[in-house]
Amino acid sequence: MEKIKRLRKARGLSLSEVARLSGLFPEAIARAEREGQDPRASTLSKIARALGVPICELFEESGHGQRRAKQTKKA
């Protein structure tokens, strides 16, 4: 889930820091960040708590790509 990686980097946190805050191993955080991975709800909950966001934010799109796609279609 690319959103996890973006949120982590935006907060200036390393994989190890998120792991420490969440009680997970750094490898679990890295797996959750990879595209095509489907982390468990309990893992996502711990990561969200470590990042200081509600779990639903991990699933929300930023909207930037959607706006660009709409603008491109209009042009």
C-alpha positions as CSV (number, residue, x, y, z in Angstrom):
1,M,0.0,0.0,0.0
2,E,1.8,3.0,-1.3
3,K,-0.2,5.3,1.0
4,I,1.6,3.8,4.0
5,K,5.0,4.7,2.6
6,R,3.9,8.2,1.6
7,L,2.5,8.9,5.1
8,R,5.6,7.4,6.8
9,K,8.0,9.5,4.6
10,A,5.9,12.6,5.1
11,R,6.3,12.2,8.8
12,G,10.0,11.7,8.4
13,L,9.9,8.2,9.9
14,S,12.0,5.2,9.0
15,L,10.8,1.6,8.8
16,S,12.5,0.9,12.1
17,E,10.8,3.9,13.8
18,V,7.3,2.8,12.6
19,A,8.1,-0.7,13.6
20,R,9.0,0.4,17.1
21,L,5.9,2.6,17.4
22,S,3.6,-0.2,16.1
23,G,5.2,-3.2,17.8
24,L,5.8,-4.8,14.4
25,F,9.0,-6.0,12.8
26,P,10.4,-3.6,10.1
27,E,9.9,-6.4,7.6
28,A,6.2,-6.4,8.3
29,I,6.1,-2.6,7.6
30,A,8.0,-3.1,4.4
31,R,5.7,-5.9,3.2
32,A,2.6,-3.7,4.0
33,E,4.1,-0.9,1.9
34,R,4.7,-3.0,-1.2
35,E,2.2,-3.0,-4.0
36,G,0.3,-6.2,-4.4
37,Q,0.5,-7.0,-0.7
38,D,-2.7,-7.4,1.4
39,P,-1.8,-6.8,5.0
40,R,-4.1,-8.0,7.8
41,A,-6.5,-5.6,9.4
42,S,-4.6,-5.9,12.7
43,T,-1.3,-5.0,11.0
44,L,-2.9,-2.0,9.3
45,S,-4.4,-0.9,12.6
46,K,-1.1,-0.9,14.3
47,I,0.6,1.0,11.5
48,A,-2.2,3.6,11.4
49,R,-1.8,4.1,15.1
50,A,2.0,4.5,14.8
51,L,1.5,7.0,12.0
52,G,-1.1,8.9,14.0
53,V,-3.9,8.5,11.4
54,P,-7.3,6.7,11.4
55,I,-7.1,3.4,9.6
56,C,-9.4,4.6,6.9
57,E,-6.8,7.2,5.8
58,L,-4.6,4.3,4.7
59,F,-7.2,3.6,2.0
60,E,-8.1,7.1,0.9
61,E,-6.6,8.4,-2.4
62,S,-4.9,11.7,-2.4
63,G,-7.1,12.9,-5.3
64,H,-4.2,14.5,-7.2
65,G,-4.1,11.8,-9.8
66,Q,-7.8,11.9,-10.3
67,R,-7.9,15.6,-10.9
68,R,-5.0,15.4,-13.4
69,A,-6.9,12.6,-15.2
70,K,-10.0,14.7,-15.5
71,Q,-8.1,17.7,-16.7
72,T,-6.3,15.6,-19.4
73,K,-9.6,14.3,-20.7
74,K,-11.0,17.8,-21.0
75,A,-8.0,19.1,-23.0
